[in-house]
Amino acid sequence: MATLEKTHFDSPDETRKFRAHGALDVISFGDFTIGKGTFEPGWKWSEDVRPIAGTGSCQVRHTGVCISGQMTVRADDGTEMTIGPGDAFLMEPGHDAWVVGEEPCILYDTGMSTYAKPAG
C-alpha cells in the first residue's frame, strides 16, 4: 500500500527562532526533514545562530533552493557565493552566511534536522 502524506508550512512541526532576524519552520516525514528559513535583513549566521549552535562556523550540510532575497555564504577557506531567487544550492559544513540587502531571504532547505538547535 502506498503512503501519501502532506502538510503545510502554515502549520509546521516545529519553529526554531533565531537569536534575532527570523526563524526556521521545520516539517518532517520520518527521517526526511525540510525547513523553510526566513532570514530577515541583518541576519548573519555568526551572530544569530552561532550562539545557539555553539560552533565556530555552521557545521550543517545544506541543499535547497532560494525563493526570494539574497544570501552570501563564505566557506571557512574564504570561498564565497551569493544565492538568489531560483538558485539551487549545496553548502558543505564549515561556513558563515548573511542576508544581502533589505529583502528577507527565504530558503527551502533539506539540511535542517539539527540546524539552529541548541548544542548538547
Biopython code that builds the backbone (N, CA, C, O; Angstrom):
import numpy as np
from Bio.PDB.StructureBuilder import StructureBuilder

atoms = [
    (1, "MET", "N", (0.840, -1.175, 0.000)),
    (1, "MET", "CA", (0.000, 0.000, 0.000)),
    (1, "MET", "C", (0.890, 1.246, 0.000)),
    (1, "MET", "O", (1.843, 1.320, 0.775)),
    (2, "ALA", "N", (0.596, 2.205, -0.843)),
    (2, "ALA", "CA", (1.360, 3.437, -0.932)),
    (2, "ALA", "C", (1.079, 4.329, 0.270)),
    (2, "ALA", "O", (-0.030, 4.355, 0.804)),
    (3, "THR", "N", (2.110, 5.057, 0.679)),
    (3, "THR", "CA", (1.951, 6.040, 1.740)),
    (3, "THR", "C", (1.916, 7.414, 1.102)),
    (3, "THR", "O", (2.834, 7.800, 0.378)),
    (4, "LEU", "N", (0.871, 8.135, 1.371)),
    (4, "LEU", "CA", (0.736, 9.502, 0.895)),
    (4, "LEU", "C", (0.503, 10.397, 2.104)),
    (4, "LEU", "O", (-0.410, 10.157, 2.895)),
    (5, "GLU", "N", (1.325, 11.423, 2.245)),
    (5, "GLU", "CA", (1.180, 12.365, 3.345)),
    (5, "GLU", "C", (1.376, 13.766, 2.806)),
    (5, "GLU", "O", (2.098, 13.975, 1.832)),
    (6, "LYS", "N", (0.729, 14.718, 3.446)),
    (6, "LYS", "CA", (1.019, 16.108, 3.141)),
    (6, "LYS", "C", (0.783, 16.944, 4.377)),
    (6, "LYS", "O", (0.013, 16.587, 5.269)),
    (7, "THR", "N", (1.456, 18.044, 4.398)),
    (7, "THR", "CA", (1.287, 19.034, 5.452)),
    (7, "THR", "C", (1.593, 20.382, 4.816)),
    (7, "THR", "O", (1.837, 20.455, 3.612)),
    (8, "HIS", "N", (1.582, 21.444, 5.602)),
    (8, "HIS", "CA", (1.788, 22.781, 5.043)),
    (8, "HIS", "C", (2.668, 23.586, 5.993)),
    (8, "HIS", "O", (2.618, 23.408, 7.210)),
    (9, "PHE", "N", (3.464, 24.465, 5.424)),
    (9, "PHE", "CA", (4.337, 25.291, 6.258)),
    (9, "PHE", "C", (3.570, 26.301, 7.107)),
    (9, "PHE", "O", (4.158, 26.931, 7.987)),
    (10, "ASP", "N", (2.273, 26.467, 6.864)),
    (10, "ASP", "CA", (1.467, 27.300, 7.753)),
    (10, "ASP", "C", (1.295, 26.654, 9.127)),
    (10, "ASP", "O", (0.983, 27.334, 10.105)),
    (11, "SER", "N", (1.500, 25.333, 9.196)),
    (11, "SER", "CA", (1.428, 24.631, 10.483)),
    (11, "SER", "C", (2.587, 23.638, 10.567)),
    (11, "SER", "O", (2.377, 22.427, 10.506)),
    (12, "PRO", "N", (3.818, 24.159, 10.708)),
    (12, "PRO", "CA", (4.997, 23.290, 10.745)),
    (12, "PRO", "C", (5.021, 22.429, 12.008)),
    (12, "PRO", "O", (4.328, 22.706, 12.987)),
    (13, "ASP", "N", (5.834, 21.386, 11.956)),
    (13, "ASP", "CA", (6.029, 20.541, 13.137)),
    (13, "ASP", "C", (6.745, 21.297, 14.248)),
    (13, "ASP", "O", (6.534, 21.041, 15.434)),
    (14, "GLU", "N", (7.598, 22.235, 13.838)),
    (14, "GLU", "CA", (8.426, 22.961, 14.804)),
    (14, "GLU", "C", (8.837, 24.294, 14.192)),
    (14, "GLU", "O", (9.054, 24.388, 12.983)),
    (15, "THR", "N", (8.943, 25.321, 15.026)),
    (15, "THR", "CA", (9.517, 26.602, 14.613)),
    (15, "THR", "C", (10.690, 26.895, 15.529)),
    (15, "THR", "O", (10.556, 26.898, 16.753)),
    (16, "ARG", "N", (11.846, 27.143, 14.917)),
    (16, "ARG", "CA", (13.056, 27.470, 15.673)),
    (16, "ARG", "C", (13.385, 28.939, 15.426)),
    (16, "ARG", "O", (13.703, 29.334, 14.304)),
    (17, "LYS", "N", (13.307, 29.722, 16.458)),
    (17, "LYS", "CA", (13.612, 31.150, 16.363)),
    (17, "LYS", "C", (15.117, 31.348, 16.366)),
    (17, "LYS", "O", (15.840, 30.688, 17.112)),
    (18, "PHE", "N", (15.585, 32.263, 15.522)),
    (18, "PHE", "CA", (16.977, 32.674, 15.576)),
    (18, "PHE", "C", (17.123, 33.671, 16.716)),
    (18, "PHE", "O", (16.126, 34.168, 17.242)),
    (19, "ARG", "N", (18.354, 33.964, 17.097)),
    (19, "ARG", "CA", (18.591, 34.931, 18.169)),
    (19, "ARG", "C", (17.875, 36.241, 17.852)),
    (19, "ARG", "O", (17.294, 36.868, 18.737)),
    (20, "ALA", "N", (17.918, 36.638, 16.614)),
    (20, "ALA", "CA", (17.186, 37.794, 16.083)),
    (20, "ALA", "C", (17.045, 37.555, 14.582)),
    (20, "ALA", "O", (17.665, 36.632, 14.052)),
    (21, "HIS", "N", (16.270, 38.340, 13.906)),
    (21, "HIS", "CA", (16.246, 38.354, 12.441)),
    (21, "HIS", "C", (15.691, 37.103, 11.773)),
    (21, "HIS", "O", (16.224, 36.689, 10.744)),
    (22, "GLY", "N", (14.650, 36.488, 12.310)),
    (22, "GLY", "CA", (13.987, 35.432, 11.568)),
    (22, "GLY", "C", (13.784, 34.140, 12.322)),
    (22, "GLY", "O", (13.975, 34.057, 13.535)),
    (23, "ALA", "N", (13.384, 33.120, 11.553)),
    (23, "ALA", "CA", (13.067, 31.822, 12.147)),
    (23, "ALA", "C", (13.101, 30.744, 11.075)),
    (23, "ALA", "O", (13.155, 31.027, 9.878)),
    (24, "LEU", "N", (13.067, 29.507, 11.539)),
    (24, "LEU", "CA", (13.059, 28.335, 10.683)),
    (24, "LEU", "C", (11.832, 27.496, 11.008)),
    (24, "LEU", "O", (11.649, 27.082, 12.153)),
    (25, "ASP", "N", (10.989, 27.241, 10.007)),
    (25, "ASP", "CA", (9.859, 26.325, 10.159)),
    (25, "ASP", "C", (10.290, 24.966, 9.630)),
    (25, "ASP", "O", (10.847, 24.865, 8.537)),
    (26, "VAL", "N", (10.030, 23.917, 10.412)),
    (26, "VAL", "CA", (10.518, 22.575, 10.098)),
    (26, "VAL", "C", (9.358, 21.604, 9.959)),
    (26, "VAL", "O", (8.438, 21.584, 10.776)),
    (27, "ILE", "N", (9.424, 20.797, 8.902)),
    (27, "ILE", "CA", (8.469, 19.706, 8.675)),
    (27, "ILE", "C", (9.268, 18.420, 8.489)),
    (27, "ILE", "O", (10.277, 18.405, 7.783)),
    (28, "SER", "N", (8.810, 17.339, 9.127)),
    (28, "SER", "CA", (9.479, 16.041, 8.991)),
    (28, "SER", "C", (8.491, 14.967, 8.581)),
    (28, "SER", "O", (7.351, 14.928, 9.043)),
    (29, "PHE", "N", (8.962, 14.097, 7.701)),
    (29, "PHE", "CA", (8.255, 12.868, 7.330)),
    (29, "PHE", "C", (9.229, 11.736, 7.626)),
    (29, "PHE", "O", (10.137, 11.481, 6.835)),
    (30, "GLY", "N", (9.056, 11.062, 8.744)),
    (30, "GLY", "CA", (10.002, 10.021, 9.124)),
    (30, "GLY", "C", (11.385, 10.619, 9.285)),
    (30, "GLY", "O", (11.580, 11.541, 10.077)),
    (31, "ASP", "N", (12.363, 10.087, 8.524)),
    (31, "ASP", "CA", (13.735, 10.593, 8.646)),
    (31, "ASP", "C", (14.059, 11.698, 7.639)),
    (31, "ASP", "O", (15.210, 12.124, 7.556)),
    (32, "PHE", "N", (13.067, 12.173, 6.870)),
    (32, "PHE", "CA", (13.268, 13.281, 5.942)),
    (32, "PHE", "C", (12.782, 14.575, 6.582)),
    (32, "PHE", "O", (11.653, 14.650, 7.068)),
    (33, "THR", "N", (13.640, 15.593, 6.580)),
    (33, "THR", "CA", (13.307, 16.890, 7.163)),
    (33, "THR", "C", (13.540, 17.985, 6.132)),
    (33, "THR", "O", (14.538, 17.971, 5.410)),
    (34, "ILE", "N", (12.617, 18.926, 6.071)),
    (34, "ILE", "CA", (12.775, 20.096, 5.219)),
    (34, "ILE", "C", (12.427, 21.319, 6.049)),
    (34, "ILE", "O", (11.521, 21.292, 6.882)),
    (35, "GLY", "N", (13.158, 22.379, 5.808)),
    (35, "GLY", "CA", (12.907, 23.613, 6.531)),
    (35, "GLY", "C", (12.651, 24.764, 5.586)),
    (35, "GLY", "O", (13.176, 24.810, 4.473)),
    (36, "LYS", "N", (11.835, 25.690, 6.049)),
    (36, "LYS", "CA", (11.628, 26.955, 5.359)),
    (36, "LYS", "C", (12.224, 28.028, 6.260)),
    (36, "LYS", "O", (11.669, 28.370, 7.304)),
    (37, "GLY", "N", (13.367, 28.549, 5.830)),
    (37, "GLY", "CA", (14.034, 29.576, 6.605)),
    (37, "GLY", "C", (13.650, 30.955, 6.124)),
    (37, "GLY", "O", (13.697, 31.241, 4.927)),
    (38, "THR", "N", (13.271, 31.809, 7.055)),
    (38, "THR", "CA", (13.014, 33.208, 6.757)),
    (38, "THR", "C", (14.100, 34.006, 7.477)),
    (38, "THR", "O", (14.085, 34.162, 8.698)),
    (39, "PHE", "N", (15.031, 34.500, 6.683)),
    (39, "PHE", "CA", (16.203, 35.213, 7.182)),
    (39, "PHE", "C", (15.982, 36.699, 6.905)),
    (39, "PHE", "O", (16.033, 37.135, 5.755)),
    (40, "GLU", "N", (15.740, 37.464, 7.951)),
    (40, "GLU", "CA", (15.404, 38.875, 7.804)),
    (40, "GLU", "C", (16.652, 39.715, 7.549)),
    (40, "GLU", "O", (17.763, 39.302, 7.880)),
    (41, "PRO", "N", (16.464, 40.902, 6.957)),
    (41, "PRO", "CA", (17.615, 41.795, 6.775)),
    (41, "PRO", "C", (18.372, 41.971, 8.086)),
    (41, "PRO", "O", (17.764, 42.148, 9.141)),
    (42, "GLY", "N", (19.686, 41.921, 8.016)),
    (42, "GLY", "CA", (20.521, 41.996, 9.210)),
    (42, "GLY", "C", (20.921, 40.641, 9.755)),
    (42, "GLY", "O", (21.800, 40.559, 10.612)),
    (43, "TRP", "N", (20.276, 39.540, 9.261)),
    (43, "TRP", "CA", (20.620, 38.192, 9.742)),
    (43, "TRP", "C", (22.033, 37.820, 9.313)),
    (43, "TRP", "O", (22.429, 38.044, 8.169)),
    (44, "LYS", "N", (22.781, 37.252, 10.244)),
    (44, "LYS", "CA", (24.103, 36.704, 9.959)),
    (44, "LYS", "C", (24.271, 35.474, 10.836)),
    (44, "LYS", "O", (24.012, 35.521, 12.039)),
    (45, "TRP", "N", (24.708, 34.363, 10.227)),
    (45, "TRP", "CA", (24.820, 33.120, 10.979)),
    (45, "TRP", "C", (25.667, 33.306, 12.228)),
    (45, "TRP", "O", (25.281, 32.867, 13.312)),
    (46, "SER", "N", (26.822, 33.956, 12.084)),
    (46, "SER", "CA", (27.751, 34.079, 13.211)),
    (46, "SER", "C", (27.178, 34.912, 14.363)),
    (46, "SER", "O", (27.683, 34.833, 15.483)),
    (47, "GLU", "N", (26.143, 35.700, 14.111)),
    (47, "GLU", "CA", (25.521, 36.483, 15.171)),
    (47, "GLU", "C", (24.180, 35.907, 15.630)),
    (47, "GLU", "O", (23.833, 36.004, 16.807)),
    (48, "ASP", "N", (23.425, 35.306, 14.703)),
    (48, "ASP", "CA", (22.067, 34.865, 15.017)),
    (48, "ASP", "C", (21.938, 33.374, 15.331)),
    (48, "ASP", "O", (20.997, 32.968, 16.013)),
    (49, "VAL", "N", (22.874, 32.553, 14.841)),
    (49, "VAL", "CA", (22.765, 31.107, 15.059)),
    (49, "VAL", "C", (23.955, 30.551, 15.852)),
    (49, "VAL", "O", (23.785, 29.603, 16.619)),
    (50, "ARG", "N", (25.147, 31.119, 15.685)),
    (50, "ARG", "CA", (26.317, 30.623, 16.428)),
    (50, "ARG", "C", (26.042, 30.510, 17.923)),
    (50, "ARG", "O", (26.413, 29.501, 18.523)),
    (51, "PRO", "N", (25.400, 31.515, 18.560)),
    (51, "PRO", "CA", (25.137, 31.366, 20.000)),
    (51, "PRO", "C", (24.233, 30.167, 20.325)),
    (51, "PRO", "O", (24.293, 29.627, 21.429)),
    (52, "ILE", "N", (23.409, 29.758, 19.379)),
    (52, "ILE", "CA", (22.533, 28.597, 19.574)),
    (52, "ILE", "C", (23.301, 27.306, 19.310)),
    (52, "ILE", "O", (23.226, 26.358, 20.091)),
    (53, "ALA", "N", (24.046, 27.280, 18.191)),
    (53, "ALA", "CA", (24.751, 26.063, 17.763)),
    (53, "ALA", "C", (25.985, 25.778, 18.603)),
    (53, "ALA", "O", (26.314, 24.618, 18.851)),
    (54, "GLY", "N", (26.668, 26.826, 19.042)),
    (54, "GLY", "CA", (27.870, 26.643, 19.854)),
    (54, "GLY", "C", (29.078, 26.168, 19.072)),
    (54, "GLY", "O", (29.992, 25.577, 19.648)),
    (55, "THR", "N", (29.100, 26.417, 17.762)),
    (55, "THR", "CA", (30.249, 26.028, 16.929)),
    (55, "THR", "C", (30.841, 27.294, 16.298)),
    (55, "THR", "O", (30.172, 28.324, 16.218)),
    (56, "GLY", "N", (32.097, 27.210, 15.853)),
    (56, "GLY", "CA", (32.774, 28.363, 15.277)),
    (56, "GLY", "C", (32.219, 28.796, 13.941)),
    (56, "GLY", "O", (32.222, 29.983, 13.615)),
    (57, "SER", "N", (31.741, 27.834, 13.162)),
    (57, "SER", "CA", (31.062, 28.103, 11.888)),
    (57, "SER", "C", (29.941, 27.090, 11.748)),
    (57, "SER", "O", (29.860, 26.139, 12.525)),
    (58, "CYS", "N", (29.076, 27.290, 10.760)),
    (58, "CYS", "CA", (27.955, 26.363, 10.580)),
    (58, "CYS", "C", (28.491, 24.997, 10.170)),
    (58, "CYS", "O", (29.255, 24.890, 9.211)),
    (59, "GLN", "N", (28.099, 23.971, 10.881)),
    (59, "GLN", "CA", (28.575, 22.612, 10.619)),
    (59, "GLN", "C", (27.476, 21.724, 10.043)),
    (59, "GLN", "O", (27.500, 20.503, 10.202)),
    (60, "VAL", "N", (26.508, 22.357, 9.369)),
    (60, "VAL", "CA", (25.400, 21.637, 8.746)),
    (60, "VAL", "C", (25.587, 21.650, 7.234)),
    (60, "VAL", "O", (25.994, 22.663, 6.666)),
    (61, "ARG", "N", (25.292, 20.526, 6.580)),
    (61, "ARG", "CA", (25.289, 20.439, 5.116)),
    (61, "ARG", "C", (23.908, 20.831, 4.625)),
    (61, "ARG", "O", (22.906, 20.231, 5.012)),
    (62, "HIS", "N", (23.862, 21.843, 3.768)),
    (62, "HIS", "CA", (22.596, 22.358, 3.261)),
    (62, "HIS", "C", (22.438, 22.041, 1.782)),
    (62, "HIS", "O", (23.388, 22.164, 1.008)),
    (63, "THR", "N", (21.241, 21.635, 1.396)),
    (63, "THR", "CA", (20.853, 21.506, -0.009)),
    (63, "THR", "C", (19.443, 22.059, -0.117)),
    (63, "THR", "O", (18.565, 21.702, 0.668)),
    (64, "GLY", "N", (19.230, 22.933, -1.092)),
    (64, "GLY", "CA", (17.909, 23.518, -1.202)),
    (64, "GLY", "C", (17.795, 24.501, -2.338)),
    (64, "GLY", "O", (18.554, 24.453, -3.307)),
    (65, "VAL", "N", (16.823, 25.405, -2.203)),
    (65, "VAL", "CA", (16.552, 26.405, -3.233)),
    (65, "VAL", "C", (16.145, 27.711, -2.553)),
    (65, "VAL", "O", (15.430, 27.719, -1.551)),
    (66, "CYS", "N", (16.622, 28.812, -3.129)),
    (66, "CYS", "CA", (16.262, 30.145, -2.661)),
    (66, "CYS", "C", (14.993, 30.589, -3.381)),
    (66, "CYS", "O", (14.897, 30.468, -4.602)),
    (67, "ILE", "N", (14.031, 31.097, -2.640)),
    (67, "ILE", "CA", (12.759, 31.548, -3.194)),
    (67, "ILE", "C", (12.746, 33.064, -3.386)),
    (67, "ILE", "O", (12.222, 33.567, -4.379)),
    (68, "SER", "N", (13.327, 33.787, -2.425)),
    (68, "SER", "CA", (13.361, 35.243, -2.541)),
    (68, "SER", "C", (14.522, 35.797, -1.728)),
    (68, "SER", "O", (15.057, 35.128, -0.844)),
    (69, "GLY", "N", (14.902, 37.033, -2.044)),
    (69, "GLY", "CA", (16.005, 37.676, -1.345)),
    (69, "GLY", "C", (17.347, 37.121, -1.780)),
    (69, "GLY", "O", (17.439, 36.345, -2.731)),
    (70, "GLN", "N", (18.384, 37.532, -1.068)),
    (70, "GLN", "CA", (19.737, 37.072, -1.370)),
    (70, "GLN", "C", (20.501, 36.784, -0.091)),
    (70, "GLN", "O", (20.277, 37.406, 0.947)),
    (71, "MET", "N", (21.411, 35.823, -0.194)),
    (71, "MET", "CA", (22.276, 35.457, 0.914)),
    (71, "MET", "C", (23.671, 35.182, 0.366)),
    (71, "MET", "O", (23.828, 34.505, -0.650)),
    (72, "THR", "N", (24.677, 35.711, 1.046)),
    (72, "THR", "CA", (26.061, 35.388, 0.712)),
    (72, "THR", "C", (26.560, 34.371, 1.724)),
    (72, "THR", "O", (26.299, 34.481, 2.922)),
    (73, "VAL", "N", (27.287, 33.375, 1.218)),
    (73, "VAL", "CA", (27.853, 32.311, 2.040)),
    (73, "VAL", "C", (29.363, 32.350, 1.858)),
    (73, "VAL", "O", (29.859, 32.415, 0.734)),
    (74, "ARG", "N", (30.096, 32.309, 2.977)),
    (74, "ARG", "CA", (31.558, 32.256, 2.920)),
    (74, "ARG", "C", (32.027, 30.995, 3.624)),
    (74, "ARG", "O", (31.810, 30.818, 4.822)),
    (75, "ALA", "N", (32.678, 30.117, 2.856)),
    (75, "ALA", "CA", (33.238, 28.891, 3.421)),
    (75, "ALA", "C", (34.436, 29.245, 4.299)),
    (75, "ALA", "O", (35.029, 30.314, 4.155)),
    (76, "ASP", "N", (34.781, 28.344, 5.201)),
    (76, "ASP", "CA", (35.915, 28.564, 6.094)),
    (76, "ASP", "C", (37.219, 28.796, 5.325)),
    (76, "ASP", "O", (38.139, 29.422, 5.852)),
    (77, "ASP", "N", (37.311, 28.301, 4.088)),
    (77, "ASP", "CA", (38.520, 28.516, 3.274)),
    (77, "ASP", "C", (38.509, 29.861, 2.546)),
    (77, "ASP", "O", (39.444, 30.158, 1.803)),
    (78, "GLY", "N", (37.460, 30.688, 2.745)),
    (78, "GLY", "CA", (37.381, 32.002, 2.133)),
    (78, "GLY", "C", (36.576, 32.066, 0.851)),
    (78, "GLY", "O", (36.286, 33.160, 0.367)),
    (79, "THR", "N", (36.207, 30.930, 0.290)),
    (79, "THR", "CA", (35.388, 30.900, -0.920)),
    (79, "THR", "C", (34.019, 31.484, -0.619)),
    (79, "THR", "O", (33.441, 31.198, 0.430)),
    (80, "GLU", "N", (33.489, 32.309, -1.536)),
    (80, "GLU", "CA", (32.177, 32.923, -1.337)),
    (80, "GLU", "C", (31.269, 32.692, -2.534)),
    (80, "GLU", "O", (31.734, 32.547, -3.665)),
    (81, "MET", "N", (29.970, 32.661, -2.272)),
    (81, "MET", "CA", (28.959, 32.681, -3.324)),
    (81, "MET", "C", (27.746, 33.417, -2.787)),
    (81, "MET", "O", (27.491, 33.421, -1.583)),
    (82, "THR", "N", (27.006, 34.033, -3.682)),
    (82, "THR", "CA", (25.748, 34.673, -3.325)),
    (82, "THR", "C", (24.635, 33.943, -4.057)),
    (82, "THR", "O", (24.720, 33.710, -5.263)),
    (83, "ILE", "N", (23.596, 33.585, -3.323)),
    (83, "ILE", "CA", (22.447, 32.904, -3.919)),
    (83, "ILE", "C", (21.255, 33.845, -3.922)),
    (83, "ILE", "O", (21.116, 34.701, -3.048)),
    (84, "GLY", "N", (20.395, 33.673, -4.922)),
    (84, "GLY", "CA", (19.206, 34.492, -5.059)),
    (84, "GLY", "C", (18.051, 33.656, -5.577)),
    (84, "GLY", "O", (18.183, 32.439, -5.705)),
    (85, "PRO", "N", (16.931, 34.277, -5.875)),
    (85, "PRO", "CA", (15.721, 33.556, -6.279)),
    (85, "PRO", "C", (15.962, 32.586, -7.429)),
    (85, "PRO", "O", (16.518, 32.947, -8.466)),
    (86, "GLY", "N", (15.529, 31.346, -7.220)),
    (86, "GLY", "CA", (15.661, 30.302, -8.228)),
    (86, "GLY", "C", (16.950, 29.524, -8.159)),
    (86, "GLY", "O", (17.082, 28.503, -8.835)),
    (87, "ASP", "N", (17.920, 29.972, -7.356)),
    (87, "ASP", "CA", (19.190, 29.249, -7.245)),
    (87, "ASP", "C", (19.026, 28.021, -6.353)),
    (87, "ASP", "O", (18.551, 28.122, -5.222)),
    (88, "ALA", "N", (19.424, 26.863, -6.877)),
    (88, "ALA", "CA", (19.563, 25.660, -6.059)),
    (88, "ALA", "C", (20.976, 25.687, -5.502)),
    (88, "ALA", "O", (21.891, 26.177, -6.164)),
    (89, "PHE", "N", (21.167, 25.168, -4.295)),
    (89, "PHE", "CA", (22.478, 25.296, -3.666)),
    (89, "PHE", "C", (22.881, 24.050, -2.897)),
    (89, "PHE", "O", (22.054, 23.240, -2.479)),
    (90, "LEU", "N", (24.186, 23.938, -2.730)),
    (90, "LEU", "CA", (24.821, 22.968, -1.853)),
    (90, "LEU", "C", (25.835, 23.748, -1.037)),
    (90, "LEU", "O", (26.690, 24.438, -1.592)),
    (91, "MET", "N", (25.740, 23.638, 0.276)),
    (91, "MET", "CA", (26.697, 24.265, 1.189)),
    (91, "MET", "C", (27.202, 23.168, 2.108)),
    (91, "MET", "O", (26.448, 22.621, 2.912)),
    (92, "GLU", "N", (28.477, 22.853, 1.984)),
    (92, "GLU", "CA", (29.056, 21.850, 2.872)),
    (92, "GLU", "C", (29.316, 22.470, 4.251)),
    (92, "GLU", "O", (29.372, 23.694, 4.367)),
    (93, "PRO", "N", (29.472, 21.659, 5.286)),
    (93, "PRO", "CA", (29.763, 22.183, 6.617)),
    (93, "PRO", "C", (31.023, 23.052, 6.601)),
    (93, "PRO", "O", (31.965, 22.807, 5.847)),
    (94, "GLY", "N", (31.006, 24.073, 7.458)),
    (94, "GLY", "CA", (32.143, 24.970, 7.593)),
    (94, "GLY", "C", (31.932, 26.262, 6.831)),
    (94, "GLY", "O", (32.635, 26.529, 5.857)),
    (95, "HIS", "N", (30.964, 27.074, 7.263)),
    (95, "HIS", "CA", (30.683, 28.327, 6.568)),
    (95, "HIS", "C", (29.973, 29.316, 7.493)),
    (95, "HIS", "O", (29.422, 28.946, 8.530)),
    (96, "ASP", "N", (30.007, 30.569, 7.087)),
    (96, "ASP", "CA", (29.200, 31.639, 7.667)),
    (96, "ASP", "C", (28.287, 32.117, 6.548)),
    (96, "ASP", "O", (28.541, 31.800, 5.386)),
    (97, "ALA", "N", (27.250, 32.858, 6.850)),
    (97, "ALA", "CA", (26.333, 33.365, 5.829)),
    (97, "ALA", "C", (25.625, 34.589, 6.376)),
    (97, "ALA", "O", (25.497, 34.761, 7.588)),
    (98, "TRP", "N", (25.158, 35.451, 5.448)),
    (98, "TRP", "CA", (24.434, 36.645, 5.846)),
    (98, "TRP", "C", (23.504, 37.098, 4.731)),
    (98, "TRP", "O", (23.744, 36.841, 3.551)),
    (99, "VAL", "N", (22.436, 37.778, 5.133)),
    (99, "VAL", "CA", (21.471, 38.322, 4.182)),
    (99, "VAL", "C", (22.075, 39.554, 3.519)),
    (99, "VAL", "O", (22.715, 40.382, 4.169)),
    (100, "VAL", "N", (21.856, 39.655, 2.210)),
    (100, "VAL", "CA", (22.304, 40.802, 1.425)),
    (100, "VAL", "C", (21.077, 41.660, 1.116)),
    (100, "VAL", "O", (20.073, 41.149, 0.619)),
    (101, "GLY", "N", (21.152, 42.946, 1.405)),
    (101, "GLY", "CA", (20.071, 43.858, 1.049)),
    (101, "GLY", "C", (18.993, 43.960, 2.111)),
    (101, "GLY", "O", (19.157, 43.516, 3.247)),
    (102, "GLU", "N", (17.889, 44.558, 1.703)),
    (102, "GLU", "CA", (16.798, 44.885, 2.624)),
    (102, "GLU", "C", (15.571, 43.980, 2.457)),
    (102, "GLU", "O", (14.521, 44.252, 3.040)),
    (103, "GLU", "N", (15.694, 42.916, 1.675)),
    (103, "GLU", "CA", (14.590, 41.976, 1.480)),
    (103, "GLU", "C", (14.898, 40.688, 2.242)),
    (103, "GLU", "O", (16.029, 40.204, 2.188)),
    (104, "PRO", "N", (13.918, 40.123, 2.951)),
    (104, "PRO", "CA", (14.167, 38.835, 3.599)),
    (104, "PRO", "C", (14.584, 37.781, 2.573)),
    (104, "PRO", "O", (14.102, 37.774, 1.440)),
    (105, "CYS", "N", (15.473, 36.904, 2.984)),
    (105, "CYS", "CA", (15.868, 35.769, 2.149)),
    (105, "CYS", "C", (15.077, 34.559, 2.636)),
    (105, "CYS", "O", (15.125, 34.212, 3.816)),
    (106, "ILE", "N", (14.351, 33.921, 1.722)),
    (106, "ILE", "CA", (13.560, 32.745, 2.065)),
    (106, "ILE", "C", (14.131, 31.561, 1.310)),
    (106, "ILE", "O", (14.260, 31.585, 0.086)),
    (107, "LEU", "N", (14.475, 30.515, 2.070)),
    (107, "LEU", "CA", (15.074, 29.302, 1.519)),
    (107, "LEU", "C", (14.279, 28.087, 1.953)),
    (107, "LEU", "O", (13.788, 28.021, 3.081)),
    (108, "TYR", "N", (14.155, 27.129, 1.054)),
    (108, "TYR", "CA", (13.714, 25.781, 1.423)),
    (108, "TYR", "C", (14.965, 24.925, 1.414)),
    (108, "TYR", "O", (15.717, 24.931, 0.439)),
    (109, "ASP", "N", (15.195, 24.188, 2.494)),
    (109, "ASP", "CA", (16.476, 23.506, 2.701)),
    (109, "ASP", "C", (16.232, 22.136, 3.329)),
    (109, "ASP", "O", (15.502, 22.016, 4.313)),
    (110, "THR", "N", (16.850, 21.107, 2.753)),
    (110, "THR", "CA", (16.687, 19.753, 3.287)),
    (110, "THR", "C", (17.725, 19.418, 4.364)),
    (110, "THR", "O", (17.679, 18.326, 4.931)),
    (111, "GLY", "N", (18.651, 20.320, 4.657)),
    (111, "GLY", "CA", (19.670, 20.053, 5.662)),
    (111, "GLY", "C", (19.332, 20.656, 7.006)),
    (111, "GLY", "O", (20.203, 21.259, 7.632)),
    (112, "MET", "N", (18.120, 20.521, 7.471)),
    (112, "MET", "CA", (17.690, 21.271, 8.638)),
    (112, "MET", "C", (17.351, 20.442, 9.871)),
    (112, "MET", "O", (16.816, 20.991, 10.834)),
    (113, "SER", "N", (17.635, 19.169, 9.881)),
    (113, "SER", "CA", (17.225, 18.362, 11.030)),
    (113, "SER", "C", (17.872, 18.838, 12.340)),
    (113, "SER", "O", (17.243, 18.772, 13.396)),
    (114, "THR", "N", (19.113, 19.314, 12.279)),
    (114, "THR", "CA", (19.781, 19.777, 13.502)),
    (114, "THR", "C", (20.070, 21.272, 13.490)),
    (114, "THR", "O", (20.634, 21.790, 14.454)),
    (115, "TYR", "N", (19.703, 21.974, 12.432)),
    (115, "TYR", "CA", (20.042, 23.393, 12.287)),
    (115, "TYR", "C", (19.317, 24.250, 13.314)),
    (115, "TYR", "O", (18.122, 24.079, 13.554)),
    (116, "ALA", "N", (20.071, 25.189, 13.926)),
    (116, "ALA", "CA", (19.532, 26.143, 14.902)),
    (116, "ALA", "C", (18.913, 25.449, 16.119)),
    (116, "ALA", "O", (17.965, 25.947, 16.726)),
    (117, "LYS", "N", (19.477, 24.287, 16.455)),
    (117, "LYS", "CA", (19.092, 23.595, 17.680)),
    (117, "LYS", "C", (20.229, 23.782, 18.673)),
    (117, "LYS", "O", (21.395, 23.750, 18.282)),
    (118, "PRO", "N", (19.918, 23.975, 19.929)),
    (118, "PRO", "CA", (20.981, 24.141, 20.916)),
    (118, "PRO", "C", (21.937, 22.949, 20.928)),
    (118, "PRO", "O", (21.521, 21.797, 20.810)),
    (119, "ALA", "N", (23.223, 23.253, 21.074)),
    (119, "ALA", "CA", (24.255, 22.205, 21.143)),
    (119, "ALA", "C", (24.061, 21.397, 22.419)),
    (119, "ALA", "O", (23.583, 21.901, 23.436)),
    (120, "GLY", "N", (24.447, 20.129, 22.331)),
    (120, "GLY", "CA", (24.410, 19.334, 23.543)),
    (120, "GLY", "C", (23.539, 18.187, 23.533)),
    (120, "GLY", "O", (23.456, 17.466, 24.528)),
]
sb = StructureBuilder()
sb.init_structure("model")
sb.init_model(0)
sb.init_chain("A")
sb.init_seg("    ")
for serial, (resi, resn, name, xyz) in enumerate(atoms, 1):
    if name == "N":
        sb.init_residue(resn, " ", resi, " ")
    sb.init_atom(name, np.array(xyz, "f"), 0.0, 1.0, " ", f" {name:<3s}", serial, name[0])
structure = sb.get_structure()
